[in-house]
Amino acid sequence: ARLPDRLRAAVVLCELDGLSRKDAAARLGVPEGTVSSRLAAARKTLAARLRARGVTAPAAGLGIYFARLAHAGPVPRRLTEAAARFATSDASAT
């Protein structure tokens, strides 16, 4: 939830909603390469934030995770909704 809007939109569309980069690009009105760049930047940002919190997960590992997630198909709607509720609640600040 704390990613910049341009990065968060790419992550939500591709990683949570299961859209292809091509479809996400069309929806966002940007080139497909821009979506790829934003996803890479989001992964890098999230990895840095995890490291700052003491979580040791190499960026390559996160990349593999997101790649597998993208090929696994869309995330179930209930999980997406629960994650969105958590991300916008006070609980996410802890």
C-alpha positions as CSV (number, residue, x, y, z in Angstrom):
1,A,0.0,0.0,0.0
2,R,3.0,2.3,0.5
3,L,4.4,1.9,-3.0
4,P,4.1,4.9,-5.2
5,D,0.8,4.8,-7.2
6,R,2.6,4.1,-10.6
7,L,4.4,1.1,-9.1
8,R,1.5,-0.2,-7.0
9,A,-0.8,-0.1,-10.1
10,A,1.5,-2.4,-12.0
11,V,1.9,-4.8,-9.1
12,V,-1.9,-5.0,-8.5
13,L,-2.8,-5.5,-12.1
14,C,0.0,-8.1,-12.9
15,E,0.7,-9.9,-9.7
16,L,-2.6,-9.7,-7.9
17,D,-5.2,-9.5,-10.7
18,G,-3.2,-11.8,-13.0
19,L,-3.2,-9.6,-16.1
20,S,-0.4,-10.0,-18.6
21,R,2.0,-7.1,-19.0
22,K,0.4,-6.3,-22.3
23,D,-3.1,-6.1,-20.9
24,A,-1.8,-4.1,-17.9
25,A,-0.1,-1.7,-20.2
26,A,-3.3,-1.2,-22.2
27,R,-5.2,-0.5,-19.1
28,L,-2.6,1.9,-17.7
29,G,-2.1,3.6,-21.1
30,V,1.7,3.0,-21.1
31,P,4.1,0.8,-23.2
32,E,4.5,-2.8,-22.1
33,G,8.2,-2.1,-21.3
34,T,7.1,0.6,-18.9
35,V,5.0,-2.0,-17.0
36,S,8.0,-4.3,-16.9
37,S,10.2,-1.5,-15.6
38,R,7.7,-0.6,-12.9
39,L,7.4,-4.2,-11.8
40,A,11.2,-4.4,-11.5
41,A,11.3,-1.1,-9.5
42,A,8.5,-2.3,-7.2
43,R,10.4,-5.6,-6.5
44,K,13.5,-3.7,-5.8
45,T,11.7,-1.2,-3.5
46,L,9.9,-4.0,-1.6
47,A,13.1,-6.0,-1.2
48,A,14.9,-3.0,0.2
49,R,12.0,-2.4,2.6
50,L,12.1,-6.0,3.8
51,R,15.9,-5.8,4.3
52,A,15.4,-2.6,6.4
53,R,12.9,-4.6,8.6
54,G,15.5,-7.3,9.0
55,V,13.9,-9.8,6.6
56,T,16.6,-11.5,4.6
57,A,15.2,-12.4,1.2
58,P,17.4,-11.8,-1.8
59,A,15.9,-9.8,-4.6
60,A,16.4,-12.7,-6.9
61,G,14.3,-14.8,-4.6
62,L,11.5,-12.2,-4.7
63,G,11.8,-12.2,-8.5
64,I,11.3,-15.9,-8.7
65,Y,8.4,-15.7,-6.3
66,F,6.6,-13.0,-8.3
67,A,7.3,-14.9,-11.6
68,R,5.8,-18.1,-10.1
69,L,2.9,-16.1,-8.7
70,A,2.2,-14.5,-12.2
71,H,2.1,-17.9,-13.8
72,A,-0.1,-19.4,-11.1
73,G,-3.1,-17.4,-12.4
74,P,-5.1,-14.7,-10.7
75,V,-5.2,-14.5,-6.9
76,P,-8.6,-15.5,-5.5
77,R,-10.8,-12.5,-5.0
78,R,-11.2,-13.1,-1.2
79,L,-7.5,-13.0,-0.7
80,T,-7.1,-9.8,-2.7
81,E,-9.9,-8.2,-0.7
82,A,-8.4,-9.3,2.6
83,A,-5.0,-8.0,1.6
84,A,-6.5,-4.7,0.5
85,R,-8.4,-4.4,3.9
86,F,-5.2,-5.1,5.8
87,A,-3.1,-2.7,3.7
88,T,-5.6,0.1,4.4
89,S,-6.1,-0.7,8.1
90,D,-4.2,0.6,11.1
91,A,-2.7,-2.9,11.5
92,S,-0.5,-2.4,8.5
93,A,1.4,0.5,10.3
94,T,2.9,-2.0,12.8
